[in-house]
Amino acid sequence: MTSGKKPIIFCDFDGTITANDNIVAIMKHFKPEGYKAVMEAVLDRSISIREGVGRMFALFPSSRKAEIISYVLDQAIIREGFSEFLDYLKSENIPFYVTSGGIDFFVDPLLEPFGIPEENVYCNGADFEGEHIEITWPHPCQEPCVNNCGMCKVTVMNDFPAETYTRVLIGDSITDFEGAKQADLVYSRSTLTERCKELGVNHVPFETFTEIIEDMKLKRRQGVL
């Protein structure tokens, strides 16, 4: 990392801001027929994230919208220290963006209490007008990313050039792999930690946002962030 550049945060949602992955939780709770094979294909990367998420939600009739939302809101847990982390970033004038492979119909209501500006939240959309749920993709991959991410974190990050920003990514899983390659610093959990080790990416494992606050404070005192 280079001092003098402005820090900026790109933070995953499922399994990062929330304690678990809400898409996985939805699938395991409702068990739509055929979801396991699709989920396994996403995890082993034999199909793209975009294709997999689209196919899994298409297994649900649109009439189950309210039921799914109610389940997510009842079971989701916000990771410890998140509200304090936002306060810290605000006090340091550090921009914060949510970059989520999740879906707006559950991401938006879970984030609503935290007052994050709408334009700072990037996620996928959902259309309930048809017989089955259709996922929409307002933030698709653009060159140089060709991974068919669905919600492309690389594309979002590229709007904030490395020459100007110290780009910090916070995440936990396969949806964060490509963004982690572009970041100056990664705060990682779960499979993202293992991936960062494999790639030689600068990363700090974490469990709570309180830990991230403390590490950022240390790095800022050292003049490296």
N, C-alpha and C positions, 0 to 999 in steps of 0.2 A: 504493500500500500504506500501511497505517496502523500505526504502532508501537503496541505494547501488546497487539496480538492475537497469538495463538499460531500459529506456522507449522505447517503440516501438508502432507505430501507425498502426491500421488497419481501413481503411476508406471506407465506402460504397460509391457508385457512384450515382445511381438514387435517387433523392430526397434529397441527401446529398451534393455531389459535385455539382450536378445540382439542380436547384431550384424546379424542378418537377420530377416525375417518368416517364422516357422516355417510358418504356413498356406500362404503363397505357395511356400515351399520344398517342402512336401509335395506340393502340386499340380503343380509343375513337375517334380519328380522322378518321381512315379508316373503322372502324365498320365492321370487317369481321363477317359474319353470324355465330352466336353461341358463340361469345366471352364472352358475359355478364355472361352466366351461368358458364363458366369455371372460369372466374375471381372471381365470387362470391364464388365458391367452394374453390379456393385458399385462399381467405380472411377469410372464416369461418373454414379453415383448414380441410375440409372434403376430399381434395386431396392434395398431396404434391406440393411444389413449382415447383419441377422438372417436374412433370406430367402436371401441369397447364400451365407453360410457354411453354413447348413443344407442347401441344395441341393448345394453342392460335396461335403460329406462324405457325403451320401446316395449319391453315386456310387461309394462304396467298400463292398464287402462287409465285414461285421463280422469275418470270419475274418482280415482283414489287420491287425487291431489290433496284434499284437506286432511285425509288420514295420514298421509306421508308427512306433511308439514307438522301436524300435531305430534307425531312420533319424534321427529327430529328435535323440535323445541323442548319436548319433555326429557329427552335423554342426553342432549348435548351439554357438555361441561366446558366452560371457558378455562383455559390453562392459567394456573396461578401466576399472578404478577402482570397480566396483560394490561389492565387498566393503568397500573402504575408505570408500565413501560411506555404507554402512550403519553402519559403526563411528562415523563422524563424526556422523550423526544421533543415534545412541544417546548419544554424549558430550554432545550439545546438548539431549537430551530432546525431540527433534522426532519426532512420530509419522510412520510410513511405511506406506502402503498400496499394494499392487499392484492396479491396475485394468486388467484385461486382457480384450481381445476374443478371446484364445486359449482353448484347451480344456484342462480339468483333467488329462487323461491324459498331456499332455506338459509343461504348466506346472508341475504339482506336483513331478515328479521333478527337473526342472531347478532349481527353487528350493530343494529339500530341503537342500542343503549350507549354505545361508545362515541357517537357523534363524528364518525369518520366521514369526510365529504364523499358524496356519491361518485364524483369524478376520480377519487383515489381508490376505488374498488373495481378491480377487474375480475370477472368471472364469466361462466357460461350462462346462457338463458334457457328458458323452457317454454314450450308452446303446448297448451292444454286444449286447443280448439278441436283437434282431431280425435279419433277413437282412442289412440294410444299417445303417451307422452312423447313429444319430440324435443330433443335438446337442440338448441341453436348455438351458433358459434360466432359471437360478435368480435372476438379477438383471435383470429386464426394465425397460423404461421405465415411469416413473410421471409423472403431471403435475408440472411443465409440459412435460416432454420427450415428444414424440410422433414421434420419428425412427425408432422400431423398431430401436434400436441392437443389441439382443441382450443384451450386457452393458453396461448404461447407466451411463456415468461421471458424467453429470449427476445421476442419482438417488443414486449413492453420495456424491457431493460435497455434495448437499443435506442429508445427515445431519449435516454439519459447517458450521453457518451462517456466512455471511460476516461477521456482526456479532461473532463470537467468534474466527474463524480467518483467518489469511492463507493462502489456499489456493494451493498451488504444484502445477502439473501438469507432468509430464515425458512427452514423447511424440514421435511421428514421422509419424503418418499419419491417414487418414480416420476411424479409430475415435476419434481424439482431438479432432476438430474441435469438437464440441458442448461437451465439457468445457473446452476452451481458452477458450470465450466466458465461462465462469463463473469462471475462475481469476483471481487477482490477479497471478500471475506464471507464465509458461510457459517451460520449458526445451525448446527445439524442435530437431528434426532434419527433414531431407528435406521432404516436402510440407507438413508442419505449419508449418515456417518460412514458406513461401510463403503459407499460409492466414492465419497470424498477421499478416503484412504487409498482406494484403488487408483484414483485419478491424480493423486498428489495435490489435491485442492486445499488451500488454506482454510481450515475449519476449526470450530470450537464446539464440542458436544454440549448440549444443554438439556435440562428437564423442565425448568421454569423460566418465565420471562424475567424474574428477579435475578437469576444468574446472568442473563444477557445484559441487564442493566449494569451489574457490577463489572462485567468484563469490558463493556463499552466505556465505563467511567475510567477504568484502568488504562485502556488503550488511548483515551483522549488525554489523560494526564501524561502519558508517554509520548504524545504527539504523533501517533501513528493512525489516528482515526479522526 
